[in-house]
Amino acid sequence: MQVIATDIPDVLILEPKVVGDTRGFFLESFNAKQFANATGLNVDFVQDNHSRSAQGVLRGLHYQTQHTQGKLVRVVSGEVFDVVVDLRRSAPSFGQWAGVHLSADNHRQLWVPPGFAHGFLVLSTYADFLYKTTDYYAPTYEHCLKWDDPTVAIDWPLVSAPTLSTKDQSGDAWSAAIKFD
């Protein structure tokens, strides 16, 4: 596994070793020892999630203020533009965002540490998005940062207005969003 740094040091792109031939390919999508050795992180994942979304759907930017979740995310069908926003006041990258293209073709995964808002935009006809989390979903503590907040100023690769859930339409502005110490 190769680890690639992003502009935010704690957010990591992981590229697994892919072995392929005319029959197809094989990759190990997660190995706790390799993950720890490559990233220096020893995490326990407790929940796996799978979402399917159509082209133009934007999900996020979600986070939990208690039972914060680290996430290891990947796409197994299609392509997304995946985004994280640092909500940790104590971090040098506080308020910054990073975006990465994840696809079934590039096999990349993204490590999203606790303390970040997370979301993605589907670029392909549809996308199957998988993520492992370090804590359980806790809807009581879930929050949403407005996807198009001008202070954060994410450069989404939009070709038209995104399709949003009711929750995502009413996300909090950066100034009102709950942050972490």
C-alpha positions as CSV (number, residue, x, y, z in Angstrom):
1,M,0.0,0.0,0.0
2,Q,1.2,3.4,-0.9
3,V,0.3,6.5,1.2
4,I,0.0,9.8,-0.5
5,A,-0.1,13.0,1.6
6,T,-2.8,15.7,0.9
7,D,-2.6,19.4,1.6
8,I,-3.9,18.6,5.1
9,P,-1.3,16.3,6.7
10,D,-3.7,14.1,8.7
11,V,-5.8,13.3,5.6
12,L,-4.2,10.5,3.7
13,I,-4.8,8.9,0.2
14,L,-4.2,5.2,0.2
15,E,-3.4,3.3,-2.9
16,P,-3.6,-0.5,-2.5
17,K,-1.4,-2.9,-4.5
18,V,-3.6,-4.1,-7.4
19,V,-2.6,-7.3,-9.1
20,G,-4.3,-7.8,-12.4
21,D,-4.3,-9.7,-15.7
22,T,-6.7,-10.5,-18.5
23,R,-9.1,-12.1,-16.0
24,G,-9.5,-9.0,-13.9
25,F,-7.8,-7.9,-10.7
26,F,-7.3,-8.5,-7.0
27,L,-6.7,-6.1,-4.2
28,E,-6.7,-6.2,-0.5
29,S,-9.1,-3.4,0.5
30,F,-8.1,-3.5,4.2
31,N,-5.5,-5.1,6.3
32,A,-5.1,-3.8,9.9
33,K,-1.4,-4.5,10.1
34,Q,-0.6,-2.9,6.7
35,F,-2.8,0.1,7.5
36,A,-1.1,0.7,10.8
37,N,2.4,0.2,9.3
38,A,1.7,2.5,6.4
39,T,-0.1,5.3,8.3
40,G,1.2,5.0,11.8
41,L,-2.5,4.8,13.0
42,N,-3.9,2.0,15.1
43,V,-7.7,2.3,14.6
44,D,-10.6,0.0,15.2
45,F,-13.4,0.0,12.7
46,V,-16.8,-0.8,14.0
47,Q,-19.2,-0.1,11.2
48,D,-19.2,-0.5,7.4
49,N,-21.6,1.5,5.2
50,H,-22.5,1.4,1.5
51,S,-24.3,4.1,-0.4
52,R,-25.3,4.3,-4.0
53,S,-26.0,7.7,-5.5
54,A,-26.9,9.0,-9.0
55,Q,-24.8,11.5,-11.0
56,G,-25.0,15.0,-9.6
57,V,-25.9,13.9,-6.1
58,L,-23.9,15.8,-3.4
59,R,-23.9,14.2,0.1
60,G,-22.5,16.2,3.0
61,L,-20.7,17.8,4.5
62,H,-21.5,15.6,7.5
63,Y,-19.8,15.1,10.9
64,Q,-20.7,14.0,14.5
65,T,-19.8,16.2,17.5
66,Q,-19.8,13.2,19.9
67,H,-18.9,9.7,18.9
68,T,-16.7,11.3,16.3
69,Q,-15.9,9.1,13.4
70,G,-12.7,8.4,11.5
71,K,-13.6,7.1,8.1
72,L,-11.8,5.0,5.5
73,V,-13.7,5.7,2.3
74,R,-13.6,4.2,-1.3
75,V,-15.6,3.9,-4.4
76,V,-16.2,0.4,-5.9
77,S,-18.3,1.6,-8.9
78,G,-18.2,5.0,-10.6
79,E,-16.4,8.1,-9.6
80,V,-16.8,10.8,-6.9
81,F,-15.1,14.0,-5.9
82,D,-14.6,13.5,-2.2
83,V,-14.1,16.4,0.2
84,V,-13.1,16.9,3.8
85,V,-13.1,20.2,5.8
86,D,-11.0,20.5,9.0
87,L,-13.1,21.5,11.9
88,R,-10.3,21.2,14.6
89,R,-9.5,24.7,16.0
90,S,-6.2,23.4,17.3
91,A,-5.0,22.3,13.9
92,P,-2.8,24.4,11.5
93,S,-5.2,23.4,8.8
94,F,-8.4,24.6,10.6
95,G,-11.0,25.7,8.1
96,Q,-9.1,24.3,5.1
97,W,-10.6,21.7,2.7
98,A,-9.0,19.0,0.6
99,G,-10.6,17.2,-2.4
100,V,-9.7,13.9,-4.0
101,H,-11.1,12.0,-7.0
102,L,-12.0,8.5,-5.9
103,S,-13.1,5.9,-8.5
104,A,-13.5,2.2,-9.2
105,D,-10.7,2.7,-11.7
106,N,-8.1,4.3,-9.5
107,H,-8.9,2.1,-6.4
108,R,-7.9,5.0,-4.1
109,Q,-9.1,5.2,-0.6
110,L,-9.2,8.2,1.7
111,W,-8.5,8.3,5.4
112,V,-10.7,11.0,7.0
113,P,-9.7,11.5,10.7
114,P,-12.2,12.4,13.4
115,G,-12.9,16.2,13.6
116,F,-13.5,16.6,9.9
117,A,-16.7,17.3,7.9
118,H,-17.0,14.9,5.0
119,G,-19.0,14.8,1.7
120,F,-18.8,13.8,-1.9
121,L,-20.2,14.7,-5.3
122,V,-21.0,11.9,-7.8
123,L,-19.4,12.5,-11.2
124,S,-20.3,9.3,-13.0
125,T,-23.8,7.9,-13.9
126,Y,-23.9,6.5,-10.4
127,A,-21.4,5.6,-7.7
128,D,-21.2,2.9,-5.0
129,F,-19.4,4.4,-2.1
130,L,-18.1,2.3,0.8
131,Y,-16.8,3.5,4.1
132,K,-15.5,2.0,7.3
133,T,-16.1,4.1,10.5
134,T,-14.3,4.1,13.9
135,D,-17.5,4.8,15.8
136,Y,-21.2,4.1,15.3
137,Y,-23.6,6.4,13.6
138,A,-25.2,8.7,16.3
139,P,-27.9,10.8,14.6
140,T,-28.4,12.9,17.8
141,Y,-24.9,14.3,17.3
142,E,-24.9,14.6,13.6
143,H,-24.4,18.0,12.0
144,C,-24.0,19.3,8.4
145,L,-21.8,22.0,7.2
146,K,-23.2,23.9,4.2
147,W,-21.7,22.4,1.1
148,D,-21.4,25.8,-0.7
149,D,-20.4,28.0,2.3
150,P,-18.4,30.9,0.8
151,T,-16.0,31.1,3.7
152,V,-14.9,27.5,3.1
153,A,-15.1,28.0,-0.7
154,I,-14.9,24.4,-1.9
155,D,-14.2,24.2,-5.6
156,W,-16.7,21.5,-6.5
157,P,-16.4,20.2,-10.1
158,L,-20.1,21.0,-10.8
159,V,-21.6,21.0,-14.3
160,S,-25.1,21.9,-12.9
161,A,-26.8,22.4,-9.6
162,P,-26.3,19.4,-7.4
163,T,-29.1,17.1,-6.1
164,L,-29.2,17.5,-2.3
165,S,-31.2,15.9,0.5
166,T,-33.4,18.1,2.7
167,K,-30.8,17.8,5.5
168,D,-28.0,18.9,3.2
169,Q,-30.0,21.8,1.8
170,S,-30.2,23.2,5.3
171,G,-26.5,22.8,6.4
172,D,-25.0,25.2,8.8
173,A,-22.9,28.1,7.6
174,W,-19.2,28.0,8.6
175,S,-19.8,30.8,11.2
176,A,-22.6,28.8,12.9
177,A,-21.1,25.3,12.5
178,I,-20.0,23.5,15.7
179,K,-16.2,23.1,15.7
180,F,-13.8,20.9,17.7
181,D,-11.1,22.2,20.1
